[in-house]
Every structure is written in C-alpha cells, then in structure tokens.
Amino acid sequence: MRRTAVPAALAVLACAALAACGADYAGNGSSKARAGVADVQERVTGVDWGECDLQAMFQGEELDAVATAWAEALECGSIRVPVDYEDPGGLQVRLAMVRHPATSADRTGSLLVNPGGPGGSGIELAQHPFLPDAVTAAFDVVGFDPRGVGQSADLACGSEDAFDAAVTDVYTADPAAITDAQTEALKTGAQDFSGECAQEEDPLFLDNIGTMNVARDLEVMRAALGDDQLTYLGYSYGTYIGQMYLYLYPHKVRAMVLDGVMRTSGSVLDVAEGQATGFQTAWRDFAAYCLTLDGCPLTSADTADTELTAILTRAQERVGGELTVADMLDMVAQSLYSEAKWPALETVLAGAASGTLEQFVQDLQDLAGGAGGAARIPPIPLPQRDSDADFYGVQCADRDNPGHFGAYRSSAEAAYGNSALFGAGISWSYLPCATWPADEPNPSKVDGRGAATTVLVGNTGDPATPYAWAQSLAEDLDDAVLVTYEGSGHTAYALGHECVDAPITAYLTGLTVPQQDLRCPQELG
C-alpha cells in the first residue's frame, strides 16, 4: 500500500520565526542561491543528537556482536531546511540523520555517506558497520535520508500497479513488435501514475526534490556538524549528489570518494541505454565464470542468453503462480550486483535447469534480496516494481527528458539491441518521466575546479553504472584520480578488495591521493 507521508513530515514556519529570509534567486548555483543556504546555516548551528530507537530501527534484525556494539553507539538527530532555498523562511522539511561517533580520541571530523538510489537511505547504510576500522576510528560516520526519502519526508504517491503490469507484459518483447493494446497500457499506466503524484503531493515539494537541493542540504549538514570542509563517500546515485556538491561548493571539499559513478549528462533514456549495455556485460561476465564450473547449465557464451530465457520459462511453467519470466529476469539482474553472489546464482540456475524447482523461486528471491554471501550493497539505481515515487521524483526532475512516447519506444528498441534480456524493460520503466509534473534539470557537466582531488572508483563490469561513466567524469574533473576494479559487481570500496580499500582509506584518513590509473585485479572467492 502506498503512503502519503510528506504532509505530515513538512512544517510551515513563518519567516519571522527564522533568523532571516533570503532574497529571490534564479539559476542553479547563483549568488542568491548561495545566500539562501547561508541564511539557513545561520539558523541551523548544530544537530541535536539523542538516543536512537533501536527496536524501530532494526525491526527484529539479528545482529552479531560487532553489529550490536555498533548499533548501541548510534545517535539519531535531525535538522530542518527549507523545501525551497529561494524562500528559506517558507515550508520546511526535516532531514533525518544518524551518527556513529569516531572510535578514536584523535578524531578527524565527520564522514557523510550516501548509498545511492535515488531512494536509498543513508540511515540504513550507516546503522551497520561497513567501513574499515581506520575510517571509523578517524570519523564520525554520518548517514542521512535525502529529502523525499525514508524518514526525511518520504515521497510516496500514486499507484504504480497498472504501469508495473504494463512494463512486465513487454519486458522481454521486441519493442518494435508490441501491440497497440500494450502501447496504450504503457501510456495510460505511466500517465496515471505521474498524474496521481501531481495531485497527491505538495507541488512545491515536487518542484524542489531534485539533487541540486540535496547538495545544498549537504552543505547545511556539513556546517551543522561543525566541519570546516566536507568529507564525503557516495555510492551509485550518491555520486550524483557529490557531483552537484562539486558544482556548487568546490572549495568546501576536504575529500570526496565517488564509487559507481552516475552520469549527469543526457536524459533518463541515455542512462537507460547505457545501463542495458552494463547489465549485458555483467551477465556475460557471469556466464564466462559459470562456464568454468562443473554443472554450469550454460553451454557457451553465444547461447547463454537463450539458455537463461529457456531455464526461466520452464521454471515459470512448472512453478506457476504470479511470478513471470520478467520478474525472474529482474531477480537475476539484481543478483549481478555482487560477484559474491555468483556461486549461489550458478547453483540456483543449475538446479532449475535440472528440474529441481521446489525451492527455486524462494532461492532466487533470497538471492536478489541480499542472500548468497554478498556484503551490504547500494540500492539499485533503476526503476523497480513497487518502488517508491522518490526514484521518479528525483530522476525525472534532474534531467531534461523527452515528453513524447515515441522517444521512449526508440530508446527501448536501442536498449533491446544492447541487451535483449534486460534492455527494453529499463527504457520502458522510465516512461513516467515523459509526463512527470516537475523538473529542474541540473548542469550536465561538472569540472569541480577549486576542489581537492576527487577519487573515483569504477568497476569494468559494473552493471548499473557502466565503467565508461567513471572514465568520462575523470576526464571532466579538473583534479581527479580513477581507481579501477577489473571485475564485475556494482561498486568496489569497502567490499574486501584490499587493492581498492587500502589506498582509498589512506586518502580519506590522511589525504594521501591514490596513484593515478591504479588498476586492481578481480578477486573472486
């Protein structure tokens, strides 16, 4: 069931109740915009930290001794910022935060972290220990839910059920061959979903949920935490937040790590077509690995696509129920986010191919949801069935997107050409952006001139944020170093790859910049 949490989480405060009200401004990054942020920083001079409700936070999750000790040290807090920085005294939004204090008395400062999405909760990331001990010794690890996410006025509006069903129906079909009825279902489902969101949510909030304002929020948080400069670790979509911060506040950066780089240029359709190629690359990497194992259900790289489809089709016919082949392909795609899941994925597919289907659906669902030996990974930066509207609220607003159906059909055809398994579904899933009720496109290129060296991390086989995006940003930034993990999976830092972890940890803690063009070999098992 959908929630409409924004009205309850927003509070209107009169201008007179605040220290000052900023002047109007126009344009991203203008001097008036910066003045609006400065007005808020004068008012928000700290964070009131208190005990966390651990029972509500973990909801019965079983924690080992290390995780329990981490959880017991957590502190929860929040700040209030304006929905619209043009009007710092107007409608306010509460930004929820969690902090794990540095474990060493020789504290460096705060490390703000974001796990991606859009829609990923920084609170959920930071409430678990996932960073090297040297980092947690030096920094207060601070997670936050961006505006519109989780505890920060979670955006949830409309019903995606009809649209989800329409996308499922054409997920694996050649877009050039879909019927008029399927076309109409896609159009109607997307329009109804975006239209309901426009009706149910405060239009001012929808107009200001984009990443540029999240970057401004980040600057307010930095000052409220008492740090002279920002130290930031962003995964996946979190790298987009970092890039917008570099655009607005390059001189405020102490250290920034962007792992799994999202592109800022182009429309959502350009993103979709790149991701189609990325998932196909990751699937082929998995297939090559599978073919080295006894019992692999695939027979060759050339036949892997059709063999996977055949395995899932037979499983769906035998198992029955509401689960479709498209649903199962989604689960396979999610399993490609971590190389640590590869052995379990091979076992599940081999079992299905041999007719062992008793636990197939549950095993595949568990694997997609995080089982299979994988470490905690960032949320998937793709439209997901039953996803909250915050994904669309940000993605559709951040980019200049086509407003006509034909562009999405053409993109689906191109993505299908890149990957018949995964491509078309990705492009179709962005269709609500054609009629989304708000947009404020961000700058498509960032040079970060004046910032400290930015460290980028890219996996050559990343399914969701293709390696080419990290390479492109490394060229665009005035001062950047790219660390390359020569393997698959989505993101690489703090997943146990010593070649990646050691230099980045040294950079965060001591500002020792990794060597240029460092390449780290794949580590499986």
Steps between C-alpha positions, in 0.01 A plus 500: 500500500628847417562763759459875476744601769614841381227719648559355848875544475496860377437796721423857397701749701444873474786710366505699822583185696831467322813706519460634146323446172709477188443702186361348184744337264493344159732235364689210649806610691420873486619738770143533627473123536817497706361784710191291572718216626701746711178623660414146602851435632465799731190342649606132500809518715509139616329163516318392814617141537315254718445129550372299206196277525693184420192281505334709230825539311589131472149349522611167640805461278751262656834670565833342582721635777677755277177631354340516844786706640477731200123540538523578871734792426269660241350844552200635311421860414358732239506852362235705324569656162276687257329308224590791271828683564353801317276533805702393805217606730230301322398137507755288687607136477657296778818319393559190712858403586687231691854516637750245623764692696865453410654219702831681550563804716707635212192587297534657153139605444181372341468268201162538331389193303228432246416155356333601175157454350345754459305378796777335697513572871828627639367420845461134407854498360663665802309299760721201411881478517629482143814713491862412587598547864743780411212702357264446791780587741562835332147607413152533634316301232188698415217365287201705390177444313486751214187711467214282380659179628424287805480707815557828312145553372478178300345573163238236421215584268279335246473135412750336268314169478351553154823641364706219653270245339533673163881498519502136608288409199757642253818450703655240271309585182654666196378863540446526125240224522288594801126528436282809505339372819840461668598849385184648643552318832850643528384853422198491730686335788785753490269799464271386780792445736663838433159670505410354838832616640429853377161492675607341827825677581578861577610652166766708673655183639495327161661808343787492750575132560782488244868437564610864485304566816633180658849641443394822671365292789838328516671836536266594787572167668874550463484831682258370765741215575774754567729395216691769314505284188302203373623142504258291295457144376229449239401175331306478172241783496690634801771592247247726328447682830877536529530641150233764567684593821820537298309729265368721780770486770833380358704696754317330788627150416761337722473153345243336274470138385248423225456126446280373215481827310163615363508712187351849527470560126209395282143401571376198693492319166872550449546354848272206417687409183833512683363281778370247248856461374627481858266219602576306185873534572450381858288204383768400250764527774291270719446258211875482438551421870219242498651320202814428704297298753385141489123487477453845345165495314638717219685345208668799334527877511310524172202301629492632859220752435260253343587232754421733790166590346421132446589412860278775640215421260496132598517596866208739464293236321574240769472724805204706382363775719527872431876505451586578136814449296545878515488485881764228502722695258476793743624270775787376286591861424502585871722198564756644258564788739755299694762251387458335840159379380636325191549153658148503644351624173670218311363248750145637476499502119658154482232363731224653291653365179510149647139520613560562872238770546368449853698792640582677175276804538589554865871449435497748212304753703740461793798543271356815344422635845850468640569137579778299343795628699492857365606792711259790546472674164345827381141508381438434133493825298219377275123536509379199699160341519321638805774760546414818681438816303819658632696327222291665232470826690876543483594333170225667301567843650878491468512456123356654186286206386290447187128554542376277219448125490693449177830590666449228763409244236815589303709474815344163585592377152859622544525349848351173370776497242754543780339226711200294401492364856490822697505803271145576389360474850741763629399757239127432537530538877600865460179590311342692795769764443321597176213647701660559840356816657827671595846549360806715562779350288844512656828595331608216277872552547702568815868592513538548878763766446637610837414177682746262661582189299189289445549123507281301264448124511377302201445130432568393144196270518265719702145420385322815617759775467715400202873553530494750213311742725784502754753549220301793363479674838874447556558693178254777587621573853783744541670281763403134526650154537325188372545170684393209279379163624542254214194300589123501505246600762373844594754712696822376657610694810455334841412163345823331603718574195827598667641660186200735495444542872853585615569804279152644540510461876839674502349780293200548729700490821828666398426667164757280326376497141505157328732460208355608168345221292526242779354172374399224740459138383177310541470300823250215502448283805 
